[in-house]
Amino acid sequence: MDKKWADMEIDCPIDISRIKQFSREFESNIPQKINLENLNQCKESLLNARGNFNSMVASLVQNLYQREVLKNAEDKILYEWLSENLARYLKRLDDEEFSLIIKLDDPDPKESNVGIARISSYAKLLSNSFDVLIYEPLFKSTEEYKKIEKLEDKTPRAFLYILFQLIQITISVFGGLTREKSTSKKTSITTFPTSWQGLMTKQGGDLIKKGYQQDTGVDVSKLEEDFKLLEDLEVDEDVGEIN
């Protein structure tokens, strides 16, 4: 895939420079040729690639955690759901890594049952995960963000909603994962608007808050009061520093 990191870095409203850096390390650690002579080297490279993948996910989550992105309670709820979904996907990779690489591995190549097929499968899984969960959502979200015509709507907050929608769809299809719900949690994210614009309306925001309250039992109106109190404290501290 032809990666357009340079253009994306310019147009994306959040800082993706470290994601770009980790992506280069990730791609260099994905083995191009796997054979009987380089199995141990390929295993080591893939474990390094997995570390790079984790770093990309962590950097994405960290760079979304900023005041310009998380302005309202529903923004913070979407951010929490996005983080949870990514964490679940990382858990899936943990399980696949253990099953394909670690469980049957042995330092002695003659004793190890991790052969070309298992290493190739894990390499393909990591490469696909990077493409569909990191690069493609960031690229498509940035392209969609660029299309926003009204200046007042073109905010980092809008980017969160675009990215959330794309990653939610990707994980539900590619990862085979849905939000975990007990029998008492009746609100499904599939009942939400199918567009990020719909999610950003008052009705969409109300559905987000309703879903969160049904899932957690937390009174969202009280949550909003707490957010406002914290923001006021932050403003006071900023003013104090200026003085």
KABEL-V697191 format. One record per residue. N is the residue number from 0. RES is the residue in three letters. OMEGA is omega in radians with two decimals (NA if undefined). D_CENTER is the distance of its C-alpha to the mean C-alpha in Angstrom with 2 decimals. Layout:
N_RES_OMEGA_D_CENTER + N_RES_OMEGA_D_CENTER
//
This chain:
0_MET_3.13_19.86 + 1_ASP_-3.10_20.97 + 2_LYS_-3.11_18.27 + 3_LYS_-3.09_18.94 + 4_TRP_-3.07_17.17 + 5_ALA_3.13_20.25 + 6_ASP_-3.11_20.42 + 7_MET_-3.14_16.75 + 8_GLU_3.13_17.04 + 9_ILE_-2.99_20.05 + 10_ASP_-3.08_18.81 + 11_CYS_-3.09_15.29 + 12_PRO_3.04_15.85 + 13_ILE_-3.11_13.53 + 14_ASP_3.12_14.35 + 15_ILE_-3.08_12.62 + 16_SER_-3.14_15.66 + 17_ARG_3.06_14.36 + 18_ILE_3.09_11.47 + 19_LYS_3.13_14.46 + 20_GLN_3.13_16.57 + 21_PHE_-3.14_14.43 + 22_SER_3.11_14.09 + 23_ARG_3.10_17.88 + 24_GLU_3.13_18.37 + 25_PHE_-3.09_16.14 + 26_GLU_3.11_18.20 + 27_SER_-3.14_21.38 + 28_ASN_3.08_20.74 + 29_ILE_-3.09_20.41 + 30_PRO_3.10_24.10 + 31_GLN_3.11_25.89 + 32_LYS_3.14_28.87 + 33_ILE_3.13_29.03 + 34_ASN_-3.07_32.56 + 35_LEU_-3.08_34.67 + 36_GLU_-3.05_35.53 + 37_ASN_-3.08_32.06 + 38_LEU_-3.11_30.28 + 39_ASN_3.10_29.87 + 40_GLN_3.13_28.68 + 41_CYS_3.11_26.07 + 42_LYS_3.14_24.87 + 43_GLU_3.14_24.59 + 44_SER_-3.12_22.76 + 45_LEU_3.08_20.17 + 46_LEU_3.04_19.63 + 47_ASN_3.11_19.19 + 48_ALA_3.11_16.69 + 49_ARG_3.06_14.66 + 50_GLY_3.09_14.92 + 51_ASN_3.13_13.76 + 52_PHE_3.09_10.61 + 53_ASN_-3.13_9.98 + 54_SER_3.10_10.94 + 55_MET_3.12_8.59 + 56_VAL_3.14_5.49 + 57_ALA_-3.14_8.05 + 58_SER_3.11_9.21 + 59_LEU_-3.12_6.40 + 60_VAL_-3.13_6.48 + 61_GLN_-3.08_10.17 + 62_ASN_3.02_10.89 + 63_LEU_-3.09_9.85 + 64_TYR_3.13_12.18 + 65_GLN_-3.02_15.38 + 66_ARG_-3.12_18.35 + 67_GLU_3.14_18.22 + 68_VAL_-3.03_14.89 + 69_LEU_-3.07_15.61 + 70_LYS_-3.06_19.20 + 71_ASN_3.14_19.87 + 72_ALA_-3.12_19.40 + 73_GLU_3.07_17.55 + 74_ASP_-3.12_15.03 + 75_LYS_3.09_14.48 + 76_ILE_3.10_14.35 + 77_LEU_3.11_11.62 + 78_TYR_3.13_9.60 + 79_GLU_3.11_10.67 + 80_TRP_3.12_9.89 + 81_LEU_3.13_6.25 + 82_SER_3.14_6.29 + 83_GLU_-3.14_8.72 + 84_ASN_3.11_7.27 + 85_LEU_3.11_4.73 + 86_ALA_3.10_8.07 + 87_ARG_3.14_10.09 + 88_TYR_3.08_8.85 + 89_LEU_3.08_9.63 + 90_LYS_3.09_12.83 + 91_ARG_3.09_13.62 + 92_LEU_3.06_13.52 + 93_ASP_-3.11_15.72 + 94_ASP_-3.14_18.08 + 95_GLU_3.13_18.35 + 96_GLU_3.12_18.96 + 97_PHE_-3.10_21.61 + 98_SER_-3.04_23.20 + 99_LEU_-2.99_23.39 + 100_ILE_-2.90_24.02 + 101_ILE_-3.00_24.87 + 102_LYS_-3.04_26.98 + 103_LEU_-3.07_29.61 + 104_ASP_3.05_29.57 + 105_ASP_-3.14_32.63 + 106_PRO_3.12_33.46 + 107_ASP_-3.11_36.50 + 108_PRO_-3.13_35.63 + 109_LYS_-3.12_38.63 + 110_GLU_-3.08_37.30 + 111_SER_3.06_33.64 + 112_ASN_3.09_32.58 + 113_VAL_-3.09_29.43 + 114_GLY_-3.07_30.62 + 115_ILE_-3.07_29.60 + 116_ALA_-3.12_28.21 + 117_ARG_3.14_25.79 + 118_ILE_3.12_24.61 + 119_SER_3.13_24.27 + 120_SER_-3.14_22.27 + 121_TYR_3.10_19.75 + 122_ALA_3.12_19.67 + 123_LYS_3.12_19.06 + 124_LEU_3.14_16.24 + 125_LEU_-3.14_14.43 + 126_SER_3.12_15.32 + 127_ASN_3.13_14.21 + 128_SER_3.11_10.78 + 129_PHE_-3.09_10.46 + 130_ASP_-2.98_12.07 + 131_VAL_-3.08_10.50 + 132_LEU_3.14_6.76 + 133_ILE_-3.00_6.89 + 134_TYR_-3.06_10.37 + 135_GLU_3.09_11.34 + 136_PRO_3.11_8.84 + 137_LEU_-3.13_9.50 + 138_PHE_-3.10_13.09 + 139_LYS_3.09_13.75 + 140_SER_3.11_12.34 + 141_THR_3.10_14.54 + 142_GLU_3.12_17.38 + 143_GLU_3.12_17.29 + 144_TYR_3.13_17.24 + 145_LYS_-3.09_20.24 + 146_LYS_-3.14_22.11 + 147_ILE_-3.03_22.31 + 148_GLU_-3.10_26.01 + 149_LYS_-3.08_26.74 + 150_LEU_-3.11_26.17 + 151_GLU_3.11_25.76 + 152_ASP_-3.05_22.81 + 153_LYS_-3.06_21.06 + 154_THR_3.05_19.09 + 155_PRO_3.10_15.72 + 156_ARG_3.10_15.52 + 157_ALA_3.13_15.89 + 158_PHE_3.10_13.03 + 159_LEU_-3.10_10.69 + 160_TYR_3.09_12.42 + 161_ILE_-3.10_12.26 + 162_LEU_3.13_8.55 + 163_PHE_-3.11_8.25 + 164_GLN_-3.11_11.08 + 165_LEU_-3.13_9.98 + 166_ILE_3.11_6.77 + 167_GLN_3.13_9.15 + 168_ILE_-3.10_11.84 + 169_THR_-3.11_10.32 + 170_ILE_-3.12_9.49 + 171_SER_-3.13_12.87 + 172_VAL_-3.06_14.65 + 173_PHE_-3.08_13.41 + 174_GLY_-3.09_12.33 + 175_GLY_-3.08_15.21 + 176_LEU_3.00_13.46 + 177_THR_3.09_14.20 + 178_ARG_-3.11_14.03 + 179_GLU_-3.13_16.67 + 180_LYS_3.00_19.80 + 181_SER_-3.11_23.27 + 182_THR_-3.13_26.34 + 183_SER_-3.11_26.72 + 184_LYS_-2.98_23.43 + 185_LYS_-3.10_24.47 + 186_THR_3.11_22.00 + 187_SER_3.13_19.55 + 188_ILE_3.11_16.69 + 189_THR_3.09_18.53 + 190_THR_-3.13_21.30 + 191_PHE_3.07_19.40 + 192_PRO_-3.07_20.21 + 193_THR_3.11_19.01 + 194_SER_3.11_18.33 + 195_TRP_3.09_16.29 + 196_GLN_3.12_19.79 + 197_GLY_3.11_20.91 + 198_LEU_-3.07_18.19 + 199_MET_3.08_19.42 + 200_THR_3.09_23.02 + 201_LYS_3.14_24.87 + 202_GLN_3.10_24.99 + 203_GLY_3.11_21.24 + 204_GLY_3.11_20.83 + 205_ASP_3.11_23.52 + 206_LEU_3.10_21.85 + 207_ILE_-3.12_18.59 + 208_LYS_3.11_20.83 + 209_LYS_3.12_23.00 + 210_GLY_-3.14_20.27 + 211_TYR_-3.12_19.06 + 212_GLN_3.11_22.71 + 213_GLN_-3.13_23.52 + 214_ASP_-2.98_20.67 + 215_THR_-3.05_21.42 + 216_GLY_-3.12_24.94 + 217_VAL_3.07_24.09 + 218_ASP_-3.04_26.22 + 219_VAL_3.11_23.89 + 220_SER_3.07_26.91 + 221_LYS_3.11_27.53 + 222_LEU_3.14_23.93 + 223_GLU_3.09_24.43 + 224_GLU_3.12_27.66 + 225_ASP_3.11_26.05 + 226_PHE_-3.11_23.45 + 227_LYS_3.12_26.44 + 228_LEU_3.13_28.43 + 229_LEU_3.14_25.84 + 230_GLU_3.11_25.49 + 231_ASP_3.11_29.30 + 232_LEU_3.13_29.51 + 233_GLU_3.12_27.13 + 234_VAL_3.12_29.31 + 235_ASP_-3.14_32.43 + 236_GLU_3.11_31.18 + 237_ASP_3.14_30.35 + 238_VAL_3.13_33.84 + 239_GLY_3.13_35.37 + 240_GLU_3.13_33.91 + 241_ILE_3.12_35.34 + 242_ASN_NA_38.68
//
